[in-house]
């Protein structure tokens, strides 16, 4: 029998290929010592309860204490979380993170009086507090809190909601354990005849195989597991949606979407206009699928045919060091400080680089105020998209780096809405860098193909996901049961609209909605689409501009959450309340499709 190529156990991974978490804690023992201090802090809230209305000094003391607790909790929670991602089957670190979550929830319960007590302060008195010198570091936080007055309950109700923290995360936790640890997908033979262990990480590598039979086999074998567990997956997704609806109703929002948009002060028109813009431009997307089908000489096109480059015979392989070099060269327009800091991190140990058994799938950046901005990767040298994933996550990490450096703890943690700008901005610069250096039309076509697929995946596909979230939450709000069939029917209708009438949709693809981790953080994915639209505009502005334009963009990275996201973006040079950025991005998509059709 052919030898099966398996992922290594965590214990066999080279230390230099793993992240160094010592900027958070030197080791588990150091974490334990800090955790013991954290356990005792919840009792400290009692000293402040009932006193916030007495003076600006008393309010400031409470907010200062609460900030210190949050800061320690962030550091503890991040270390424990990152350790769990190294090997999802490691029960010791699962227990560590569980212990942290339990104490964090109890601490949240102890602190739950703060919001309602502040909001109960008479308006005139609170106004005088806000103007006081000692409250200046927390002034913006208090002003933002006042927006939530109509959505804040009484002390007892807030305490009850705070007590539900662990329970509220149960559906998402069950899904991640099932997806990353319990589901076993077997082995698939690749185009070289090697047996590859099929996993959430390796399936993307198999989907770019130039051999269609490999892609097809990987697709069907992968989705067999989701078919076998569709009822469990439907139950976990339904539970997550019902949680969102419950909290929105409990706090008096018009719906779960309104509740999700409110903290960022984003009008629902931004969300709805995004869907409308993409829907208007779907003919260009359908045209692209037809171009892809023709150039690949396929009778019909399936989902597993949409990831492999059209020019699949063009081999693009980059080691980790080569990928880092490409990323840094592409980011030179951002200046020496940006590039030198990133070079130190990527050539050092900011990143956990390669897949191993049990490791969390996908990629992410995890920045904190006190630690390095870590990057989880499952890097494969054969997958060009992994180079783009690296620069994407590096964009997040450098956003964290700059924000932590230039803002206080209270205002460094930027929102997801603007985070996706920093990451996709980097992708734009890498794409431009590689296209400018293309050796011939064939290589240029390859890179155009990649950029088209990037826009399709980040704007079109994520907007389809966003529409699915809107539909399913509205179903729950209307009292419709979220069954397996209800999910599949809703998703199938979207697949038919977004992929077009000439696309061959396999029945299993309707289960894709049950394997998307982002759906457990509802109304997140639309920010990928708005983020790339803004990034395309801002990258053009920086590349075509001078010191002022670069300064505006770096100022945006340094801004953290010191302003609302739409205001930060306006300062950087783009207005996301206008349909122009999305329409411009999709117009570029259409132009690239036309050029690709000509070149190949």
C-alpha positions, 0 to 999 in steps of 0.5 A: 500500500502507498505510504500515507502522508500524515500531519505531524503531532504537535510534539514533533514540530520544530520550535522555530516554526512555532510562535513564542508566547513569552511576551504574554507569559514565560510558561504555564506556571507564570500563567497560573500565578497571574490567574490566581491574582485574576481569580481574586479580582472579582471581589474588588468590584464590591468596593465600587458598587453603589458609589458611582454617582457620588463623585467623578473621583469615585466613577474614575476609580471604578473605571480604572479598576475595571480597565486593569481587570480587563487588561489582565483578563485579555492577557490571560485569555489570549495565552490560554486560547492560543495554547488551545489552537495548537492542538484542539485535542489537548485536554489540558489547555482546553481545561486551562481556557475553560477555567479562564472563561469560568472566572471571566464570566464570574468577573463579568457578573461582578462588574455588571452593575457598572453600566446600569449604575452609570446610566442611572446617574442624572444627566446634569450630574453625569455631564459634570462628571464627564467634564472633570479632569480626572475622568478624561482617560475614560471620557470617550468610553462614558460618552459611548456608553450613554448611547446604550442607555435605551438598550440597558436593563436594570441591575438584576437583569444585567447580572442575569445576562452576564451569568449566561456567558458560558452557556451562550458560547456552548453552540459555537464551542460544540461546533469547533470541537466537532469541526476541528477535533471529532470529524475524520475525513479519511485519505485522498490520493493526490495527483502524484499518487500520494495518499493525503490525510484529508482535513479542514486544512488540506482540503484547500490544497486538494481543491487547487489540484490540476487534476479534476478527479482529485478535486472532485474526490476531495469535495465529495469525501469531505462533505460526506462527514457533513452529511453524516452530521447534518442534524447536529450541525443544524442544531448548533447553528440554530442554537447560535442564531437563537442566542443572537435573537434572544439577546437582541430582544432582551435589550430592545433592539429592532432585530439581531442585525440592528443589535450587531450594527449598533456598537459600531454606529453603522447604519443598516443601509451600509449592510443592505446597500452592500447586498444590493450592489453585489446583486446588481453586479452578479452578471459579471460574476456569472460571466467569470464562471463561464470564462473559467469553464471555457478556459479550463475546457470543462463541459460544466463547472462545479464548486470544486473547479473554482479554486484551482488557477485557470493556468494550473500548469503554472507552478508557483511555490514559495517557502516560508522565507520566500513568502516573507520576502515577497510580503515585505517587498510589496509593503515597502510603500508603507515605510521603513518603520512598518516593514522593519517591525513586521520583518522582525516578527515574521522572521522571528516567532510571531507566527505558528507556521505549519499544520499539525495534528489537531491544530485549529484550521484556517488562519488568524491574527491575535493582537493584545495590548501587552503581547506580540500580535500573533499569527496562526497559519497553516502554511503550505508552500504549494498554495499561493493563496497562503502567501496572501493569507500571510500578508492579510494576517500581517495587516491585522497584526501591524494594525494591532502593533500601531494601535497598541503603540499609539493608544491607551488600553481603553482605545487601542482595540480596533473594531472588526469593521476597520480590521478588514481594511488593514488586512485586505489593503496588504493583499492589494499591495502584494497583488500589485507587486507580483503583477508588476513583476510578471515575466510574461502574459501567462504569469500576468494572467495567472495573477489576474486570475488570483485577484479576480478570485480574491475579489470574488471570495472577499466581496461576492462570497462574503456578501452571500454569507452576509445575506444568509445570516440576514435571512436565517436570523429573520426566519428565527425572529419570525418564529420559523423553525431552523431545521436542516431542510430550512437551512439547506433550502435557504442556502440553495436559493443563494447558491443559485442566485450567486453562481448563476443558471449555468453553474452545476451545483452539487447537492452537498454544497447546500451543507456548506452553510453548516461548516462556516465558523464565521456564522457563529459570530453573526454579522461579521462577514459583511465587513470582509466585503466592505473592508476590501472595497475600502482597501482597494480605494485606500491602496490606490490612494497611497500608491498614487499619492505622497507623504500626506496619503501615507500619513492618512493611512498610518494615522488610520492604523494608529487610531484603534477605536478612538473614533467610530469606524466610518469616521476613521475611514473618512479621515483616511480618505474613503466614505463607506456610507457612499455606494462608490467604494463597493461599485468601484471594486466590482467595476474593477472585477468586471475589467479584470474578467475582460482582461483575463478572457483576452489573455488566455 
